[in-house]
Amino acid sequence: MTEFPVPDVVLNAELPVGEDYVAPADRPAEWARMARELAASGCTEAQVAEALAVDEQTIQRLLQETEGPR
């Protein structure tokens, strides 16, 4: 419990999200899509990792998981 009461209007408020918001459950697929696009445009794995703010191992895994028929 908080020391100060919080009005229901605040507790029940829906927060606006930007149109580029990606729900947590959808993020791995979106990151994989972004990694594929960046790699296809000629970026190195290091550049893709930097752009997505993850390590190179994550990029390698994302790219491996999405290889195959498209």
Summary of the structure (lengths in Angstrom):
residues: 70
radius of gyration: 18.5
end to end distance: 51.0
largest distance: 56.6
contacts: 122
relative contact order: 0.12
helix: 56%
strand: 0%
